[in-house]
């Protein structure tokens, strides 16, 4: 196998296409070998060789032959056109081969034709590489998540020539006429003055002029007299005059009083004599030195405080919430889990690692072992009345080489800090520890 690595990625980032529960990726090596036997070497050379890792969650794609590698984005327009013609020919050969397989009587050949219909699907142009000028597809048999297979698998590589936009020039509007400004006439004055009368000379006969029309001036109506202001004014005057009058009256009487007060002289008063009573006896009290008496104080008995050391919860460990178990809900199980079974594989001698993908108590389990052999099976889960979580499979897993791989029946209970403690039971009542670790939601 060539060692030129083209691309690596996680399988959970894409959607694997397939037919009747079998995906193109699971049969990738068989598809390449069948195409080679049917003399379709050009198609074989356009499909990269997948190599999954031991855990089965990532895959490396290698070039089928040696040569200089450039990405599709780095290729020139001429290189892209040449590579696209190469893939068009490969797509035509695959279409004719699919038609012959669908007309075959054997079910295996018909299944091969159905898988081959999705073999040239790939997520996008960033997954195409040119090796010595020939196009090689990575992640073939996959599409982007939430996407379906394209009608034309090579549609994302075709260059759509964009037409230049047509610019229409609009005719300029005629210049607008300047606005006509109309001045309003001034209002007539309220009062008009009659022209002066000029006396005619004695020798001239005075001319009789027609009297000018009498202009009655517009006189504003006179407001009513405010008679109520008179009493108010009188009250204000009275308030001002009253203090002045009182001052004048009181000043005339103050002078005699001041004179009489000046004539009176103070008379000295002899102080009274206070006689003190003789003290017959002085009472004395016995005095002694104060002494401090220490009273023993009872000390409270110490209370022993028991502290529980915190429990370290492993990252990604499965938690069985008590509230969810009471309600019978298994939403905490939704997602992708990496499950390690504490038992040695008979082929690799290592504990097998399974990948469970569960949503709403249904899903699939995937296992890769040996020489890149992929095994898959359907799983279902549920909660028992005792709070035990059960995860079972519908029989043994089917492997890409046609063999069967036994899978255990898993049961989990809530342990310390609600961390799941799981065990797997095989046929013959063989029980082994099982560890769950969440990969993604």
Backbone torsions as a table, in degrees:
resi	resn	phi	psi	omega
1	UNK	NA	136.9	180.0
2	UNK	-65.4	148.9	-175.8
3	UNK	-104.9	13.3	179.5
4	UNK	-82.8	107.0	-178.8
5	UNK	-79.9	126.8	179.5
6	UNK	-96.7	-47.2	-174.3
7	UNK	-160.6	150.9	174.4
8	UNK	-130.0	154.6	179.5
9	UNK	-172.5	169.6	179.9
10	UNK	-91.3	135.8	-178.2
11	UNK	-68.2	-27.1	-178.8
12	UNK	-73.0	-10.4	-179.9
13	UNK	-82.6	-6.6	-176.7
14	UNK	-135.2	166.8	178.7
15	UNK	-105.1	122.6	-178.7
16	UNK	-86.3	129.6	179.7
17	UNK	-90.3	153.8	-179.6
18	UNK	-172.2	-166.5	-177.6
19	UNK	-150.9	132.9	177.6
20	UNK	55.8	42.6	177.2
21	UNK	79.5	-0.3	179.3
22	UNK	-114.8	127.5	-176.3
23	UNK	-93.3	161.7	177.1
24	UNK	-64.5	-37.6	-177.7
25	UNK	-66.2	-36.6	179.1
26	UNK	-63.1	-28.6	-178.1
27	UNK	-112.6	25.6	-174.7
28	UNK	-61.2	-46.3	-178.1
29	UNK	-66.2	-38.4	178.7
30	UNK	-67.5	-35.6	179.3
31	UNK	-65.9	-43.7	179.5
32	UNK	-63.8	-40.2	-178.6
33	UNK	-68.9	-38.5	179.1
34	UNK	-66.1	-40.1	177.6
35	UNK	-64.1	-36.5	178.6
36	UNK	-66.0	-41.0	179.5
37	UNK	-67.9	-26.4	179.7
38	UNK	-92.5	19.5	174.2
39	UNK	62.6	37.3	177.6
40	UNK	-112.1	57.8	-175.8
41	UNK	-66.4	-32.8	179.0
42	UNK	-63.2	-37.4	177.5
43	UNK	-71.4	-39.7	179.3
44	UNK	-61.3	-41.1	-178.7
45	UNK	-68.4	-18.4	-179.9
46	UNK	-90.0	-0.9	-179.6
47	UNK	-112.0	120.3	179.0
48	UNK	-68.4	158.7	-177.8
49	UNK	-93.8	120.0	-179.7
50	UNK	-84.2	147.3	176.6
51	UNK	-140.2	97.7	179.5
52	UNK	-70.9	156.9	175.4
53	UNK	-82.1	178.7	-175.3
54	UNK	-65.8	-32.2	-178.2
55	UNK	-83.9	-13.2	176.0
56	UNK	77.3	15.3	-179.7
57	UNK	-105.2	-15.5	178.5
58	UNK	-129.2	160.1	-178.3
59	UNK	-144.4	141.5	174.6
60	UNK	-106.5	140.6	-179.4
61	UNK	-114.2	125.2	-176.8
62	UNK	-113.5	148.8	177.6
63	UNK	-69.8	139.8	-179.9
64	UNK	-74.2	-10.8	178.0
65	UNK	-150.3	163.1	-176.6
66	UNK	-81.9	154.3	177.6
67	UNK	158.1	174.3	178.3
68	UNK	-73.4	132.2	-174.8
69	UNK	-110.2	129.8	170.8
70	UNK	-134.9	151.1	179.8
71	UNK	-78.7	164.3	179.3
72	UNK	-63.3	-37.1	-179.4
73	UNK	-68.0	-31.2	-178.3
74	UNK	-84.8	-9.1	-178.3
75	UNK	-76.3	154.7	177.4
76	UNK	-79.2	169.6	180.0
77	UNK	-62.9	-39.2	-179.9
78	UNK	-67.0	-38.9	177.9
79	UNK	-66.5	-37.9	179.4
80	UNK	-66.0	-43.3	-179.8
81	UNK	-62.8	-41.2	178.7
82	UNK	-65.2	-42.7	179.2
83	UNK	-66.9	-34.9	179.9
84	UNK	-68.3	-37.0	175.8
85	UNK	-64.4	-37.8	177.2
86	UNK	-61.0	-46.2	-179.3
87	UNK	-69.5	-32.8	176.6
88	UNK	-63.0	-41.8	176.9
89	UNK	-64.3	-41.2	178.1
90	UNK	-64.0	-39.0	179.2
91	UNK	-66.1	-36.6	177.9
92	UNK	-66.4	-42.8	178.1
93	UNK	-63.9	-39.8	178.8
94	UNK	-65.6	-38.9	180.0
95	UNK	-63.0	-42.6	178.4
96	UNK	-67.2	-35.5	178.3
97	UNK	-69.1	-36.9	177.8
98	UNK	-63.8	-40.6	-179.7
99	UNK	-63.3	-40.7	178.6
100	UNK	-67.6	-37.5	179.9
101	UNK	-67.4	-36.8	179.9
102	UNK	-69.9	-22.6	177.5
103	UNK	-88.5	-3.7	-180.0
104	UNK	-74.6	160.1	-179.3
105	UNK	-88.1	-28.5	-177.5
106	UNK	-75.3	138.2	-179.1
107	UNK	-69.0	-34.1	-179.6
108	UNK	-64.1	-38.8	179.5
109	UNK	-69.9	-38.1	177.1
110	UNK	-63.5	-40.3	177.6
111	UNK	-64.7	-37.7	177.6
112	UNK	-62.9	-41.1	178.0
113	UNK	-63.7	-37.4	178.4
114	UNK	-67.1	-40.0	177.7
115	UNK	-68.8	-36.5	-178.9
116	UNK	-66.6	-24.0	-180.0
117	UNK	-66.6	-23.3	179.3
118	UNK	-108.1	6.6	-174.3
119	UNK	-69.7	-35.7	-177.0
120	UNK	-87.0	5.9	175.0
121	UNK	-77.5	141.5	178.5
122	UNK	-151.1	157.7	-172.5
123	UNK	-62.3	-41.7	-177.2
124	UNK	-175.5	-179.7	-175.8
125	UNK	-64.6	-23.9	179.7
126	UNK	-70.0	-6.8	178.4
127	UNK	-102.3	12.1	179.8
128	UNK	-111.7	135.7	-179.8
129	UNK	-130.8	153.0	176.0
130	UNK	-107.8	118.2	177.4
131	UNK	-110.1	110.2	-173.9
132	UNK	54.4	37.7	177.2
133	UNK	85.5	-11.2	180.0
134	UNK	-94.5	137.9	-179.0
135	UNK	-76.4	139.3	177.3
136	UNK	-130.8	127.7	-178.0
137	UNK	-94.4	131.4	169.4
138	UNK	-107.5	158.5	-175.9
139	UNK	52.8	38.4	175.2
140	UNK	-74.3	143.0	-171.0
141	UNK	89.1	6.0	179.4
142	UNK	-124.5	155.4	170.2
143	UNK	-134.7	169.7	177.7
144	UNK	-66.7	154.4	178.8
145	UNK	-60.0	147.6	-179.6
146	UNK	60.1	25.8	177.4
147	UNK	-129.3	157.1	178.3
148	UNK	-110.8	177.7	179.4
149	UNK	-68.8	138.5	179.5
150	UNK	-78.5	147.1	176.4
151	UNK	-61.9	-44.2	173.0
152	UNK	-109.5	110.0	-175.2
153	UNK	-61.3	-26.7	-177.1
154	UNK	-96.5	13.0	-175.8
155	UNK	-61.7	-35.0	-177.8
156	UNK	-72.5	-10.4	179.4
157	UNK	-98.6	-12.2	-176.7
158	UNK	-78.6	140.1	-177.7
159	UNK	-91.2	117.5	177.1
160	UNK	-93.1	113.1	-179.5
161	UNK	-73.2	125.8	-179.5
162	UNK	-87.4	133.3	177.6
163	UNK	-78.9	143.2	178.7
164	UNK	-69.2	138.6	-178.8
165	UNK	-67.7	140.3	178.2
166	UNK	-86.6	123.5	-178.4
167	UNK	-101.7	118.1	178.1
168	UNK	-97.4	129.4	178.7
169	UNK	-92.7	125.9	-179.9
170	UNK	-87.4	141.5	177.8
171	UNK	-66.7	140.2	-179.5
172	UNK	-72.8	137.4	179.5
173	UNK	-69.8	148.1	178.0
174	UNK	-61.9	150.2	-179.5
175	UNK	-63.8	137.8	-177.8
176	UNK	-76.5	140.4	178.7
177	UNK	-67.5	143.2	179.3
178	UNK	-63.8	143.4	-178.3
179	UNK	-66.9	141.7	178.2
180	UNK	-85.1	123.2	-178.8
181	UNK	-95.7	120.5	-179.9
182	UNK	-108.1	119.4	179.4
183	UNK	-86.9	133.4	178.0
184	UNK	-77.4	147.3	178.9
185	UNK	-72.2	144.7	179.3
186	UNK	-70.1	150.3	177.9
187	UNK	-69.2	153.0	177.0
188	UNK	-71.7	143.5	179.4
189	UNK	-67.2	152.4	178.1
190	UNK	-67.9	-35.6	179.8
191	UNK	-118.9	141.9	175.7
192	UNK	-124.3	139.5	-178.3
193	UNK	-99.7	130.0	179.9
194	UNK	-70.1	144.4	-179.5
195	UNK	-65.7	146.2	-178.8
196	UNK	-65.9	147.2	179.9
197	UNK	-91.6	121.5	-179.4
198	UNK	-97.1	125.7	-178.4
199	UNK	-72.6	135.0	-179.7
200	UNK	-80.9	149.7	177.0
201	UNK	-63.3	161.3	-174.1
202	UNK	-67.0	-35.9	-176.7
203	UNK	-79.7	-3.6	-179.4
204	UNK	-110.1	144.4	178.5
205	UNK	-78.2	125.0	-179.0
206	UNK	-64.2	138.6	178.2
207	UNK	-88.8	134.0	179.4
208	UNK	-84.9	117.3	178.7
209	UNK	-97.6	145.7	178.3
210	UNK	-69.6	134.0	-179.3
211	UNK	-63.2	137.5	177.6
212	UNK	-69.6	148.3	180.0
213	UNK	-62.2	136.5	-177.4
214	UNK	-70.8	127.5	179.6
215	UNK	-103.4	116.3	179.1
216	UNK	-85.6	114.8	179.8
217	UNK	-64.5	148.0	178.4
218	UNK	-86.7	108.6	-177.3
219	UNK	-102.3	127.2	178.0
220	UNK	-66.9	144.0	179.9
221	UNK	-66.5	138.7	-179.7
222	UNK	-78.3	130.1	-179.4
223	UNK	-71.5	154.3	178.6
224	UNK	-65.4	142.0	178.5
225	UNK	-65.3	139.2	-178.2
226	UNK	-91.2	84.4	-177.8
227	UNK	-71.3	-20.0	-177.4
228	UNK	-72.2	-11.2	178.2
229	UNK	-73.4	-21.9	-177.4
230	UNK	-64.2	-50.3	179.9
231	UNK	-61.5	-36.1	-179.6
232	UNK	-66.0	-41.5	178.0
233	UNK	-63.6	-37.7	178.7
234	UNK	-64.4	-39.7	179.5
235	UNK	-65.9	-38.7	179.5
236	UNK	-64.7	-41.5	179.1
237	UNK	-63.5	-40.4	-179.7
238	UNK	-64.2	-38.9	-179.7
239	UNK	-66.2	-33.2	-179.8
240	UNK	-77.2	-36.2	-176.5
241	UNK	-76.1	-27.2	-175.5
242	UNK	-62.6	-47.6	179.4
243	UNK	-63.4	-36.9	179.5
244	UNK	-65.1	-40.5	179.7
245	UNK	-65.1	-41.1	-179.7
246	UNK	-65.1	-38.2	179.6
247	UNK	-63.7	-41.8	179.8
248	UNK	-65.3	-40.6	-179.0
249	UNK	-68.7	-43.3	-176.6
250	UNK	-71.8	-26.0	-179.1
251	UNK	-69.2	-32.6	179.9
252	UNK	-70.2	-27.4	179.5
253	UNK	-91.3	-14.9	-175.4
254	UNK	-76.2	-28.0	-175.8
255	UNK	-67.8	-47.4	177.8
256	UNK	-60.6	-37.7	-179.3
257	UNK	-64.1	-37.2	179.4
258	UNK	-68.0	-35.5	178.6
259	UNK	-68.7	-42.7	178.1
260	UNK	-63.4	-40.0	179.6
261	UNK	-65.4	-26.9	179.4
262	UNK	-76.5	-28.1	-178.1
263	UNK	-78.0	-23.3	-177.9
264	UNK	-80.0	127.1	179.6
265	UNK	-108.0	143.2	-178.9
266	UNK	-71.5	139.9	177.4
267	UNK	-100.9	130.8	178.8
268	UNK	-70.8	143.1	-179.3
269	UNK	-115.5	127.3	-179.1
270	UNK	-74.2	139.3	179.6
271	UNK	-72.9	148.8	179.8
272	UNK	-76.0	147.2	-178.7
273	UNK	-90.7	127.0	-178.7
274	UNK	-107.4	120.3	179.3
275	UNK	-96.9	131.0	179.9
276	UNK	-91.1	135.0	178.5
277	UNK	-74.8	138.8	179.3
278	UNK	-68.4	143.1	178.9
279	UNK	-90.4	116.2	-176.3
280	UNK	-77.8	-50.6	-178.0
281	UNK	-135.3	145.9	174.9
282	UNK	-111.6	115.9	-178.4
283	UNK	-79.8	130.3	177.8
284	UNK	-118.9	143.8	178.4
285	UNK	-106.7	141.8	178.8
286	UNK	-67.2	132.9	-179.3
287	UNK	-115.3	130.8	177.9
288	UNK	-127.0	157.8	179.4
289	UNK	-70.2	137.7	179.8
290	UNK	-74.8	141.0	179.3
291	UNK	-120.0	140.5	179.2
292	UNK	-93.1	121.4	-179.3
293	UNK	-104.7	120.4	179.9
294	UNK	-86.4	125.5	179.6
295	UNK	-103.9	124.4	-179.3
296	UNK	-64.9	131.4	179.4
297	UNK	-102.6	129.4	-178.9
298	UNK	-75.5	126.9	179.9
299	UNK	-86.3	138.0	178.2
300	UNK	-69.6	144.9	179.8
301	UNK	-69.4	134.5	180.0
302	UNK	-64.8	139.1	179.8
303	UNK	-98.9	126.6	-179.4
304	UNK	-77.6	123.8	179.9
305	UNK	-102.6	121.0	-179.0
306	UNK	-98.4	116.7	179.3
307	UNK	-104.0	134.1	179.2
308	UNK	-92.6	121.0	-179.2
309	UNK	-62.7	140.2	-179.5
310	UNK	-64.5	144.5	-178.6
311	UNK	-96.5	125.8	177.9
312	UNK	-79.3	116.8	179.3
313	UNK	-90.7	122.2	179.8
314	UNK	-59.3	145.7	-179.7
315	UNK	-67.3	129.4	179.1
316	UNK	81.2	6.0	-179.3
317	UNK	-68.3	151.6	178.6
318	UNK	-76.7	128.4	178.8
319	UNK	-110.4	131.0	176.3
320	UNK	-101.9	92.3	-177.9
321	UNK	-62.7	137.3	-178.6
322	UNK	-63.5	-39.1	-180.0
323	UNK	-64.3	-40.1	179.5
324	UNK	-66.7	-37.2	179.0
325	UNK	-66.9	-36.3	178.3
326	UNK	-66.7	-38.3	-179.3
327	UNK	-81.9	-10.6	-177.7
328	UNK	75.7	24.3	-178.2
329	UNK	-95.0	139.8	178.3
330	UNK	-120.2	30.6	178.8
331	UNK	-64.5	-26.6	179.6
332	UNK	-65.8	-15.4	-178.3
333	UNK	-88.3	-11.7	-179.0
334	UNK	-65.7	135.0	178.6
335	UNK	133.2	-167.9	-179.9
336	UNK	-110.5	129.0	-175.5
337	UNK	-123.4	140.4	171.9
338	UNK	-99.8	119.1	-173.1
339	UNK	-114.3	124.6	178.1
340	UNK	-109.2	125.1	179.4
341	UNK	-102.1	126.5	-175.9
342	UNK	-79.7	67.6	176.4
343	UNK	-151.2	145.5	-176.9
344	UNK	-84.7	135.6	176.1
345	UNK	-73.2	139.0	-177.0
346	UNK	-68.2	-20.1	-177.4
347	UNK	-96.9	-51.3	-176.5
348	UNK	-89.6	-20.8	-177.1
349	UNK	75.4	9.4	179.3
350	UNK	-114.8	156.6	175.9
351	UNK	-63.2	130.7	-179.4
352	UNK	-70.4	145.0	177.8
353	UNK	-115.4	121.8	-178.3
354	UNK	-109.4	155.0	177.2
355	UNK	-121.9	112.5	178.6
356	UNK	-97.9	131.7	174.6
357	UNK	-123.2	109.5	-170.9
358	UNK	-125.5	139.5	174.2
359	UNK	-147.6	120.9	179.4
360	UNK	56.4	48.0	173.7
361	UNK	68.8	13.0	176.4
362	UNK	-135.6	153.8	178.3
363	UNK	172.3	-157.0	-177.3
364	UNK	-136.1	158.0	174.1
365	UNK	-124.6	140.1	-175.0
366	UNK	-129.9	141.3	-177.8
367	UNK	-143.6	135.8	175.2
368	UNK	-119.5	127.1	-179.5
369	UNK	-147.4	167.1	177.0
370	UNK	61.7	-139.4	-177.6
371	UNK	-86.3	68.3	178.9
372	UNK	56.0	39.7	176.4
373	UNK	-89.0	125.3	-176.8
374	UNK	-104.0	129.8	178.8
375	UNK	-121.3	139.8	-178.1
376	UNK	-138.5	153.2	177.2
377	UNK	-156.8	157.6	176.3
378	UNK	-87.2	144.4	-179.9
379	UNK	-128.5	159.1	173.5
380	UNK	-146.3	154.1	-174.5
381	UNK	-137.1	167.7	178.8
382	UNK	-176.0	166.1	179.1
383	UNK	-107.4	135.3	174.3
384	UNK	-88.2	165.9	-179.5
385	UNK	-62.3	-27.2	179.3
386	UNK	-76.9	-5.3	-178.1
387	UNK	92.4	6.4	179.4
388	UNK	-83.3	131.6	177.0
389	UNK	-89.8	127.4	-179.9
390	UNK	-115.1	134.1	176.4
391	UNK	-127.8	116.4	-175.7
392	UNK	-123.9	161.1	176.7
393	UNK	-117.0	155.1	177.3
394	UNK	-87.9	80.5	-178.7
395	UNK	82.2	-171.5	179.0
396	UNK	-77.6	158.8	-179.5
397	UNK	-74.4	141.8	176.4
398	UNK	-91.1	131.6	-175.3
399	UNK	-105.3	159.0	-176.3
400	UNK	-67.3	-20.1	178.5
401	UNK	-92.4	9.4	179.0
402	UNK	90.2	-3.6	-178.7
403	UNK	-88.2	177.0	178.4
404	UNK	-119.9	142.5	-179.7
405	UNK	-121.6	125.0	-178.1
406	UNK	-72.9	140.5	178.4
407	UNK	-125.1	144.8	-176.4
408	UNK	-84.0	163.6	170.6
409	UNK	-93.5	119.2	-170.0
410	UNK	-100.3	135.7	174.4
411	UNK	-129.8	138.5	-176.7
412	UNK	-130.8	141.1	174.9
413	UNK	-129.3	156.5	-179.5
414	UNK	-76.1	127.3	177.8
415	UNK	-106.1	-141.8	179.3
416	UNK	-67.4	132.0	-178.5
417	UNK	57.3	31.2	177.0
418	UNK	63.6	16.8	176.1
419	UNK	-73.6	133.8	-176.1
420	UNK	-69.0	132.4	172.8
421	UNK	-111.4	108.4	-170.1
422	UNK	-114.6	150.0	175.0
423	UNK	-137.0	152.3	177.4
424	UNK	-115.7	135.5	-177.8
425	UNK	-115.5	120.5	175.4
426	UNK	-94.2	175.2	174.9
427	UNK	-64.2	140.9	-175.8
428	UNK	89.7	15.4	177.0
429	UNK	59.9	34.5	173.3
430	UNK	-85.0	118.8	-176.3
431	UNK	-112.2	130.0	-179.9
432	UNK	-133.2	150.2	176.8
433	UNK	-68.3	145.8	180.0
434	UNK	-130.6	137.1	-179.7
435	UNK	-119.2	130.5	177.9
436	UNK	-105.8	138.8	174.9
437	UNK	-141.2	125.3	-174.8
438	UNK	-77.4	135.1	179.6
439	UNK	-99.2	-47.7	-179.0
440	UNK	-157.9	161.1	179.0
441	UNK	-79.3	NA	NA
